[in-house]
Amino acid sequence: MESSVQSHYSVKKSAAVLGLGTENVVVVKCDERGKMIPAELESSIVTAQEKGLVPFYVNATAGTTVYGAFDPLDAIADICHRHSLWMHVDAAWGGGLLMSDRHRMKLQGIERAWSVTWNPHKMMGVPLQCSAILVKKRGLLRQCNELGAEYLFQADKHYDVSYDTGDKSIQCGRHVDAFKLWLMWKAKGSQGFGAQVDKCLENAEYLYDQLQRRTGFELVYKNKPEHSNVCFWYTPPSLRGLPLGPDRDTRLHQVAPQIKGRMMEKGSVLIGYQPLGAKVNFFRCVFSNPATQQEDIDFLLDEIIRLGHDL
């Protein structure tokens, strides 16, 4: 299994659950923006084959958890085709952009995948939980999962038993999650969902612009965000004169958790933080609610300054 260093942790968890073993997940390097590097993927495949291993699955990501990056799907599809590998796209977070005429080109090549995961409960605002897996080959899920339990899936019912779709899923009893999405889609339409997506990405761009104008804030990644993820540091006045180095990093690493603690105690706003590799703790703001307005973003930044100015 091949997966980028920025891919979701569920890839390794799935390898453990399936019995493949987490050591058989080969992590592929990404560029500074968090996108899988196609040349690194091909190199990883060839190296594994030379060791006598059998690569069979590549996990590409459309909308990574941290940076909101989109892997180069067409280039990855070319490599998968060349080596006869199953290409899966984790579009749990980024799949909603397909609703937007303005942003859907970021998923160019997803139609070449053999399977796709998509979570409408994320960007599209469907109530938890609403997750989908889409498989290109018709009937494959049934072939993989069907056991034909006679107390549930009798073949001689008086109606068309092709409507008994339960045997093709890995679960037995479960909620009809698709019904929520169907109702919302009927109410909002594709254009309505697209407008919501556009609004969330406009909010991310506004935050990106404001962070460059305000003193004490620094972007983790300097270029305009591809998705609605915006990652940044807040540096209190006491640290701004310190030279770059381990001492400053150690102190900056403590800033985001302390501000988060004050946010929770005050109850005025809430935002996540995390480290990543050699990067010390930074804030990760992710927009998925189209009701968020620019004044809310201004309040967020003002509140971070108020809560952290004396650290």
C-alpha atoms as a printed R data frame, in Angstrom:
    type eleno elety resid chain resno       x       y       z
1   ATOM     1    CA   MET     A     1   0.000   0.000   0.000
2   ATOM     2    CA   GLU     A     2   1.292   3.458  -0.923
3   ATOM     3    CA   SER     A     3   0.049   6.597   0.824
4   ATOM     4    CA   SER     A     4   1.386  10.142   1.154
5   ATOM     5    CA   VAL     A     5   2.967  11.442   4.326
6   ATOM     6    CA   GLN     A     6   0.038  13.889   4.531
7   ATOM     7    CA   SER     A     7  -2.658  11.214   4.168
8   ATOM     8    CA   HIS     A     8  -5.241  10.557   6.868
9   ATOM     9    CA   TYR     A     9  -4.252   8.324   9.797
10  ATOM    10    CA   SER     A    10  -7.120   5.965   8.889
11  ATOM    11    CA   VAL     A    11  -4.953   4.467   6.113
12  ATOM    12    CA   LYS     A    12  -2.570   2.918   8.636
13  ATOM    13    CA   LYS     A    13  -5.450   2.029  10.956
14  ATOM    14    CA   SER     A    14  -7.179   0.196   8.089
15  ATOM    15    CA   ALA     A    15  -3.982  -1.726   7.322
16  ATOM    16    CA   ALA     A    16  -3.892  -2.818  10.966
17  ATOM    17    CA   VAL     A    17  -7.577  -3.820  11.028
18  ATOM    18    CA   LEU     A    18  -7.279  -5.776   7.764
19  ATOM    19    CA   GLY     A    19  -4.222  -7.646   9.024
20  ATOM    20    CA   LEU     A    20  -1.929  -6.220   6.360
21  ATOM    21    CA   GLY     A    21   0.211  -4.571   9.027
22  ATOM    22    CA   THR     A    22   1.098  -0.909   9.349
23  ATOM    23    CA   GLU     A    23   4.672  -1.644   8.259
24  ATOM    24    CA   ASN     A    24   3.298  -2.543   4.828
25  ATOM    25    CA   VAL     A    25   2.008   0.989   4.292
26  ATOM    26    CA   VAL     A    26   4.723   2.795   2.331
27  ATOM    27    CA   VAL     A    27   4.699   6.530   3.039
28  ATOM    28    CA   VAL     A    28   5.389   8.671  -0.032
29  ATOM    29    CA   LYS     A    29   7.056  12.085   0.242
30  ATOM    30    CA   CYS     A    30   5.114  15.285  -0.398
31  ATOM    31    CA   ASP     A    31   6.160  18.715  -1.612
32  ATOM    32    CA   GLU     A    32   6.093  21.784   0.643
33  ATOM    33    CA   ARG     A    33   2.408  22.308  -0.136
34  ATOM    34    CA   GLY     A    34   1.506  18.818   1.090
35  ATOM    35    CA   LYS     A    35   0.942  17.202  -2.324
36  ATOM    36    CA   MET     A    36   2.213  13.715  -3.114
37  ATOM    37    CA   ILE     A    37   5.238  13.855  -5.450
38  ATOM    38    CA   PRO     A    38   4.560  11.525  -8.420
39  ATOM    39    CA   ALA     A    39   8.248  10.726  -8.957
40  ATOM    40    CA   GLU     A    40   8.518   9.662  -5.313
41  ATOM    41    CA   LEU     A    41   5.474   7.421  -5.719
42  ATOM    42    CA   GLU     A    42   6.967   5.693  -8.751
43  ATOM    43    CA   SER     A    43  10.295   5.305  -6.976
44  ATOM    44    CA   SER     A    44   8.555   3.750  -3.957
45  ATOM    45    CA   ILE     A    45   6.732   1.262  -6.184
46  ATOM    46    CA   VAL     A    46   9.911   0.218  -8.014
47  ATOM    47    CA   THR     A    47  11.864  -0.087  -4.738
48  ATOM    48    CA   ALA     A    48   9.152  -2.300  -3.229
49  ATOM    49    CA   GLN     A    49   9.111  -4.520  -6.312
50  ATOM    50    CA   GLU     A    50  12.892  -4.877  -6.208
51  ATOM    51    CA   LYS     A    51  12.553  -6.128  -2.621
52  ATOM    52    CA   GLY     A    52  10.167  -8.832  -3.802
53  ATOM    53    CA   LEU     A    53   7.089  -7.084  -2.412
54  ATOM    54    CA   VAL     A    54   3.835  -6.719  -4.360
55  ATOM    55    CA   PRO     A    55   2.412  -3.175  -4.367
56  ATOM    56    CA   PHE     A    56  -1.312  -3.243  -5.136
57  ATOM    57    CA   TYR     A    57  -2.981  -0.079  -3.807
58  ATOM    58    CA   VAL     A    58  -2.274   3.658  -3.940
59  ATOM    59    CA   ASN     A    59  -4.113   6.061  -1.643
60  ATOM    60    CA   ALA     A    60  -4.281   9.552  -3.144
61  ATOM    61    CA   THR     A    61  -5.827  12.410  -1.189
62  ATOM    62    CA   ALA     A    62  -8.126  15.168  -2.383
63  ATOM    63    CA   GLY     A    63  -8.062  17.677   0.449
64  ATOM    64    CA   THR     A    64  -5.513  16.661   3.083
65  ATOM    65    CA   THR     A    65  -6.449  17.025   6.731
66  ATOM    66    CA   VAL     A    66  -3.827  19.615   7.654
67  ATOM    67    CA   TYR     A    67  -3.100  21.768   4.605
68  ATOM    68    CA   GLY     A    68  -6.161  20.967   2.491
69  ATOM    69    CA   ALA     A    69  -3.863  19.925  -0.369
70  ATOM    70    CA   PHE     A    70  -4.944  18.054  -3.484
71  ATOM    71    CA   ASP     A    71  -2.650  15.344  -4.818
72  ATOM    72    CA   PRO     A    72  -1.935  15.431  -8.597
73  ATOM    73    CA   LEU     A    73  -4.561  12.812  -9.452
74  ATOM    74    CA   ASP     A    74  -3.922  12.544 -13.192
75  ATOM    75    CA   ALA     A    75  -0.200  11.931 -12.704
76  ATOM    76    CA   ILE     A    76  -0.928   9.359  -9.980
77  ATOM    77    CA   ALA     A    77  -3.500   7.666 -12.234
78  ATOM    78    CA   ASP     A    78  -0.867   7.378 -14.985
79  ATOM    79    CA   ILE     A    79   1.516   5.633 -12.577
80  ATOM    80    CA   CYS     A    80  -1.190   3.307 -11.267
81  ATOM    81    CA   HIS     A    81  -2.153   2.362 -14.810
82  ATOM    82    CA   ARG     A    82   1.472   1.722 -15.742
83  ATOM    83    CA   HIS     A    83   2.007  -0.596 -12.765
84  ATOM    84    CA   SER     A    84  -1.525  -2.115 -12.654
85  ATOM    85    CA   LEU     A    85  -2.282  -0.764  -9.167
86  ATOM    86    CA   TRP     A    86  -5.645   0.048  -7.615
87  ATOM    87    CA   MET     A    87  -6.023   3.828  -7.312
88  ATOM    88    CA   HIS     A    88  -8.170   5.032  -4.438
89  ATOM    89    CA   VAL     A    89  -8.894   8.699  -3.785
90  ATOM    90    CA   ASP     A    90  -9.642   9.832  -0.248
91  ATOM    91    CA   ALA     A    91 -11.930  12.773  -1.056
92  ATOM    92    CA   ALA     A    92 -13.582  12.697   2.360
93  ATOM    93    CA   TRP     A    93 -12.708  16.359   2.913
94  ATOM    94    CA   GLY     A    94 -12.166  17.689  -0.600
95  ATOM    95    CA   GLY     A    95 -14.905  15.865  -2.504
96  ATOM    96    CA   GLY     A    96 -17.412  18.621  -1.787
97  ATOM    97    CA   LEU     A    97 -15.489  20.910  -4.154
98  ATOM    98    CA   LEU     A    98 -16.966  18.933  -7.043
99  ATOM    99    CA   MET     A    99 -20.155  20.890  -6.343
100 ATOM   100    CA   SER     A   100 -18.384  24.136  -7.182
101 ATOM   101    CA   ASP     A   101 -17.899  25.203 -10.803
102 ATOM   102    CA   ARG     A   102 -15.134  27.507  -9.545
103 ATOM   103    CA   HIS     A   103 -13.097  24.889  -7.675
104 ATOM   104    CA   ARG     A   104 -13.905  21.471  -9.115
105 ATOM   105    CA   MET     A   105 -10.873  21.476 -11.390
106 ATOM   106    CA   LYS     A   106  -8.769  20.807  -8.278
107 ATOM   107    CA   LEU     A   107 -10.033  17.219  -8.442
108 ATOM   108    CA   GLN     A   108  -9.121  16.743 -12.101
109 ATOM   109    CA   GLY     A   109  -8.411  13.044 -12.619
110 ATOM   110    CA   ILE     A   110 -10.644  11.705  -9.846
111 ATOM   111    CA   GLU     A   111 -12.803  10.089 -12.513
112 ATOM   112    CA   ARG     A   112  -9.871   7.738 -13.239
113 ATOM   113    CA   ALA     A   113  -9.859   6.285  -9.714
114 ATOM   114    CA   TRP     A   114 -11.133   2.776  -9.026
115 ATOM   115    CA   SER     A   115 -12.693   3.904  -5.754
116 ATOM   116    CA   VAL     A   116 -13.410   7.146  -3.920
117 ATOM   117    CA   THR     A   117 -14.424   8.004  -0.369
118 ATOM   118    CA   TRP     A   118 -16.506  11.122   0.230
119 ATOM   119    CA   ASN     A   119 -17.904  12.603   3.453
120 ATOM   120    CA   PRO     A   120 -20.804  15.008   2.819
121 ATOM   121    CA   HIS     A   121 -20.899  15.572   6.602
122 ATOM   122    CA   LYS     A   122 -17.711  17.615   6.253
123 ATOM   123    CA   MET     A   123 -17.613  20.423   3.684
124 ATOM   124    CA   MET     A   124 -21.285  20.071   2.688
125 ATOM   125    CA   GLY     A   125 -22.745  20.320   6.171
126 ATOM   126    CA   VAL     A   126 -24.843  17.141   6.209
127 ATOM   127    CA   PRO     A   127 -25.468  16.074   9.842
128 ATOM   128    CA   LEU     A   128 -23.090  13.423  11.176
129 ATOM   129    CA   GLN     A   129 -22.659  10.788   9.949
130 ATOM   130    CA   CYS     A   130 -22.863  10.715   6.170
131 ATOM   131    CA   SER     A   131 -20.014   8.882   4.436
132 ATOM   132    CA   ALA     A   132 -19.917   7.272   1.019
133 ATOM   133    CA   ILE     A   133 -17.623   4.922  -0.828
134 ATOM   134    CA   LEU     A   134 -17.951   4.928  -4.606
135 ATOM   135    CA   VAL     A   135 -16.562   1.990  -6.596
136 ATOM   136    CA   LYS     A   136 -16.125   2.140 -10.355
137 ATOM   137    CA   LYS     A   137 -16.778  -1.531 -11.158
138 ATOM   138    CA   ARG     A   138 -20.479  -2.337 -10.845
139 ATOM   139    CA   GLY     A   139 -21.159  -5.362  -8.643
140 ATOM   140    CA   LEU     A   140 -17.709  -5.490  -7.082
141 ATOM   141    CA   LEU     A   141 -18.869  -4.631  -3.560
142 ATOM   142    CA   ARG     A   142 -21.498  -7.364  -3.736
143 ATOM   143    CA   GLN     A   143 -18.936  -9.885  -4.971
144 ATOM   144    CA   CYS     A   144 -16.603  -8.983  -2.099
145 ATOM   145    CA   ASN     A   145 -19.124  -8.830   0.741
146 ATOM   146    CA   GLU     A   146 -22.141 -10.975  -0.157
147 ATOM   147    CA   LEU     A   147 -22.803 -13.911   2.173
148 ATOM   148    CA   GLY     A   148 -26.512 -14.390   1.402
149 ATOM   149    CA   ALA     A   149 -27.820 -14.850   4.948
150 ATOM   150    CA   GLU     A   150 -31.111 -16.719   4.407
151 ATOM   151    CA   TYR     A   151 -32.908 -14.974   7.281
152 ATOM   152    CA   LEU     A   152 -32.371 -11.591   5.589
153 ATOM   153    CA   PHE     A   153 -31.686 -11.897   1.882
154 ATOM   154    CA   GLN     A   154 -34.074 -14.515   0.514
155 ATOM   155    CA   ALA     A   155 -33.851 -14.847  -3.253
156 ATOM   156    CA   ASP     A   156 -37.520 -15.810  -3.697
157 ATOM   157    CA   LYS     A   157 -39.173 -12.647  -2.335
158 ATOM   158    CA   HIS     A   158 -42.161 -11.309  -4.238
159 ATOM   159    CA   TYR     A   159 -40.299  -8.146  -5.323
160 ATOM   160    CA   ASP     A   160 -37.100  -7.402  -7.224
161 ATOM   161    CA   VAL     A   161 -34.414  -8.509  -4.759
162 ATOM   162    CA   SER     A   162 -31.821  -6.278  -6.430
163 ATOM   163    CA   TYR     A   163 -33.236  -3.590  -4.116
164 ATOM   164    CA   ASP     A   164 -31.909  -5.547  -1.119
165 ATOM   165    CA   THR     A   165 -28.593  -3.736  -1.137
166 ATOM   166    CA   GLY     A   166 -27.563  -4.551   2.430
167 ATOM   167    CA   ASP     A   167 -25.497  -7.600   1.528
168 ATOM   168    CA   LYS     A   168 -23.025  -5.552  -0.477
169 ATOM   169    CA   SER     A   169 -21.936  -3.453   2.522
170 ATOM   170    CA   ILE     A   170 -19.528  -4.544   5.222
171 ATOM   171    CA   GLN     A   171 -22.009  -3.660   7.986
172 ATOM   172    CA   CYS     A   172 -25.362  -5.278   8.674
173 ATOM   173    CA   GLY     A   173 -27.751  -2.910  10.452
174 ATOM   174    CA   ARG     A   174 -27.014   0.775   9.929
175 ATOM   175    CA   HIS     A   175 -28.644   4.181   9.530
176 ATOM   176    CA   VAL     A   176 -29.889   5.268   6.112
177 ATOM   177    CA   ASP     A   177 -27.295   8.033   5.963
178 ATOM   178    CA   ALA     A   178 -27.889   8.718   2.278
179 ATOM   179    CA   PHE     A   179 -31.436   9.907   3.011
180 ATOM   180    CA   LYS     A   180 -30.158  13.052   4.764
181 ATOM   181    CA   LEU     A   181 -27.980  13.907   1.794
182 ATOM   182    CA   TRP     A   182 -30.831  13.255  -0.647
183 ATOM   183    CA   LEU     A   183 -33.156  15.594   1.279
184 ATOM   184    CA   MET     A   184 -30.539  18.363   1.447
185 ATOM   185    CA   TRP     A   185 -29.714  17.960  -2.220
186 ATOM   186    CA   LYS     A   186 -33.385  18.271  -3.130
187 ATOM   187    CA   ALA     A   187 -33.689  21.394  -0.972
188 ATOM   188    CA   LYS     A   188 -30.455  23.188  -1.949
189 ATOM   189    CA   GLY     A   189 -29.689  21.788  -5.374
190 ATOM   190    CA   SER     A   190 -26.201  21.419  -6.798
191 ATOM   191    CA   GLN     A   191 -25.967  25.200  -7.235
192 ATOM   192    CA   GLY     A   192 -26.854  25.728  -3.582
193 ATOM   193    CA   PHE     A   193 -24.184  23.330  -2.425
194 ATOM   194    CA   GLY     A   194 -21.730  24.968  -4.827
195 ATOM   195    CA   ALA     A   195 -22.477  28.418  -3.385
196 ATOM   196    CA   GLN     A   196 -21.813  27.064   0.134
197 ATOM   197    CA   VAL     A   197 -18.472  25.633  -0.929
198 ATOM   198    CA   ASP     A   198 -17.491  28.885  -2.642
199 ATOM   199    CA   LYS     A   199 -18.360  30.858   0.507
200 ATOM   200    CA   CYS     A   200 -16.193  28.643   2.728
201 ATOM   201    CA   LEU     A   201 -13.213  29.028   0.411
202 ATOM   202    CA   GLU     A   202 -13.786  32.789   0.196
203 ATOM   203    CA   ASN     A   203 -13.617  32.890   3.998
204 ATOM   204    CA   ALA     A   204 -10.316  31.005   3.906
205 ATOM   205    CA   GLU     A   205  -8.914  33.485   1.411
206 ATOM   206    CA   TYR     A   206 -10.072  36.401   3.567
207 ATOM   207    CA   LEU     A   207  -8.317  34.905   6.618
208 ATOM   208    CA   TYR     A   208  -5.213  34.302   4.512
209 ATOM   209    CA   ASP     A   209  -5.211  37.975   3.463
210 ATOM   210    CA   GLN     A   210  -5.786  39.261   7.017
211 ATOM   211    CA   LEU     A   211  -2.961  37.144   8.448
212 ATOM   212    CA   GLN     A   212  -0.507  38.842   6.102
213 ATOM   213    CA   ARG     A   213  -1.670  42.302   7.174
214 ATOM   214    CA   ARG     A   214  -1.645  41.840  10.953
215 ATOM   215    CA   THR     A   215   1.430  42.056  13.148
216 ATOM   216    CA   GLY     A   216   2.338  38.905  15.071
217 ATOM   217    CA   PHE     A   217   0.833  36.366  12.658
218 ATOM   218    CA   GLU     A   218   2.774  34.119  10.317
219 ATOM   219    CA   LEU     A   219   1.458  31.666   7.748
220 ATOM   220    CA   VAL     A   220   2.754  28.100   7.912
221 ATOM   221    CA   TYR     A   221   2.464  27.854   4.135
222 ATOM   222    CA   LYS     A   222   2.895  31.136   2.279
223 ATOM   223    CA   ASN     A   223   0.741  30.547  -0.808
224 ATOM   224    CA   LYS     A   224  -3.025  30.995  -1.075
225 ATOM   225    CA   PRO     A   225  -4.891  27.978   0.339
226 ATOM   226    CA   GLU     A   226  -6.321  25.454  -2.126
227 ATOM   227    CA   HIS     A   227  -9.102  24.423   0.232
228 ATOM   228    CA   SER     A   228 -10.594  26.052   3.320
229 ATOM   229    CA   ASN     A   229  -7.681  25.103   5.620
230 ATOM   230    CA   VAL     A   230  -5.519  27.983   6.855
231 ATOM   231    CA   CYS     A   231  -2.553  27.244   9.124
232 ATOM   232    CA   PHE     A   232  -0.714  29.965  11.040
233 ATOM   233    CA   TRP     A   233   1.305  30.920  14.106
234 ATOM   234    CA   TYR     A   234   0.610  33.754  16.512
235 ATOM   235    CA   THR     A   235   3.783  35.162  18.055
236 ATOM   236    CA   PRO     A   236   3.241  37.202  21.249
237 ATOM   237    CA   PRO     A   237   5.213  40.463  21.643
238 ATOM   238    CA   SER     A   238   7.609  38.793  24.148
239 ATOM   239    CA   LEU     A   239   8.894  36.416  21.457
240 ATOM   240    CA   ARG     A   240   9.110  38.769  18.493
241 ATOM   241    CA   GLY     A   241  12.636  39.963  19.261
242 ATOM   242    CA   LEU     A   242  14.077  36.497  19.810
243 ATOM   243    CA   PRO     A   243  16.435  35.065  17.173
244 ATOM   244    CA   LEU     A   244  15.266  32.017  15.249
245 ATOM   245    CA   GLY     A   245  16.379  28.820  16.927
246 ATOM   246    CA   PRO     A   246  15.523  26.070  19.417
247 ATOM   247    CA   ASP     A   247  14.791  28.418  22.342
248 ATOM   248    CA   ARG     A   248  12.279  30.450  20.367
249 ATOM   249    CA   ASP     A   249  10.733  27.266  18.934
250 ATOM   250    CA   THR     A   250  10.311  25.757  22.400
251 ATOM   251    CA   ARG     A   251   8.521  28.866  23.651
252 ATOM   252    CA   LEU     A   252   6.415  29.311  20.506
253 ATOM   253    CA   HIS     A   253   5.363  25.651  20.751
254 ATOM   254    CA   GLN     A   254   3.618  26.480  24.044
255 ATOM   255    CA   VAL     A   255   1.712  29.511  22.754
256 ATOM   256    CA   ALA     A   256  -1.120  27.848  20.813
257 ATOM   257    CA   PRO     A   257  -2.007  25.366  23.616
258 ATOM   258    CA   GLN     A   258  -2.079  28.187  26.170
259 ATOM   259    CA   ILE     A   259  -4.313  30.352  23.989
260 ATOM   260    CA   LYS     A   260  -6.552  27.343  23.300
261 ATOM   261    CA   GLY     A   261  -6.864  26.782  27.051
262 ATOM   262    CA   ARG     A   262  -7.904  30.405  27.584
263 ATOM   263    CA   MET     A   263 -10.391  30.113  24.715
264 ATOM   264    CA   MET     A   264 -12.007  27.120  26.386
265 ATOM   265    CA   GLU     A   265 -12.175  28.828  29.782
266 ATOM   266    CA   LYS     A   266 -13.669  31.998  28.323
267 ATOM   267    CA   GLY     A   267 -15.948  30.224  25.854
268 ATOM   268    CA   SER     A   268 -15.748  32.957  23.234
269 ATOM   269    CA   VAL     A   269 -14.310  31.011  20.287
270 ATOM   270    CA   LEU     A   270 -12.622  27.700  19.573
271 ATOM   271    CA   ILE     A   271  -9.926  26.735  17.073
272 ATOM   272    CA   GLY     A   272  -7.650  23.728  16.763
273 ATOM   273    CA   TYR     A   273  -3.844  23.564  16.880
274 ATOM   274    CA   GLN     A   274  -1.176  20.967  16.141
275 ATOM   275    CA   PRO     A   275   2.507  20.415  15.365
276 ATOM   276    CA   LEU     A   276   3.630  18.872  12.076
277 ATOM   277    CA   GLY     A   277   7.050  17.324  11.578
278 ATOM   278    CA   ALA     A   278   9.651  19.911  12.581
279 ATOM   279    CA   LYS     A   279   7.022  22.682  12.748
280 ATOM   280    CA   VAL     A   280   6.013  23.637  16.280
281 ATOM   281    CA   ASN     A   281   2.361  24.014  17.305
282 ATOM   282    CA   PHE     A   282   0.340  26.179  14.926
283 ATOM   283    CA   PHE     A   283  -3.335  27.042  14.633
284 ATOM   284    CA   ARG     A   284  -5.343  25.235  11.952
285 ATOM   285    CA   CYS     A   285  -8.519  27.077  11.017
286 ATOM   286    CA   VAL     A   286 -10.899  25.116   8.782
287 ATOM   287    CA   PHE     A   287 -14.055  26.647   7.329
288 ATOM   288    CA   SER     A   288 -17.013  24.362   6.659
289 ATOM   289    CA   ASN     A   289 -19.906  26.559   7.819
290 ATOM   290    CA   PRO     A   290 -21.023  28.984   5.096
291 ATOM   291    CA   ALA     A   291 -22.802  31.102   7.725
292 ATOM   292    CA   THR     A   292 -19.387  32.329   8.907
293 ATOM   293    CA   GLN     A   293 -18.915  36.000   8.014
294 ATOM   294    CA   GLN     A   294 -15.844  38.208   7.691
295 ATOM   295    CA   GLU     A   295 -16.634  39.878  11.019
296 ATOM   296    CA   ASP     A   296 -16.420  36.435  12.674
297 ATOM   297    CA   ILE     A   297 -12.929  36.003  11.224
298 ATOM   298    CA   ASP     A   298 -11.924  39.460  12.440
299 ATOM   299    CA   PHE     A   299 -13.212  38.549  15.904
300 ATOM   300    CA   LEU     A   300 -11.181  35.315  15.880
301 ATOM   301    CA   LEU     A   301  -7.926  37.151  15.186
302 ATOM   302    CA   ASP     A   302  -8.725  39.917  17.672
303 ATOM   303    CA   GLU     A   303  -9.485  37.288  20.318
304 ATOM   304    CA   ILE     A   304  -6.228  35.423  19.710
305 ATOM   305    CA   ILE     A   305  -4.367  38.707  20.237
306 ATOM   306    CA   ARG     A   306  -6.363  39.509  23.401
307 ATOM   307    CA   LEU     A   307  -5.814  36.062  24.889
308 ATOM   308    CA   GLY     A   308  -2.153  35.747  23.930
309 ATOM   309    CA   HIS     A   309  -0.616  39.195  24.074
310 ATOM   310    CA   ASP     A   310   0.888  38.676  27.560
311 ATOM   311    CA   LEU     A   311   2.356  35.205  27.007
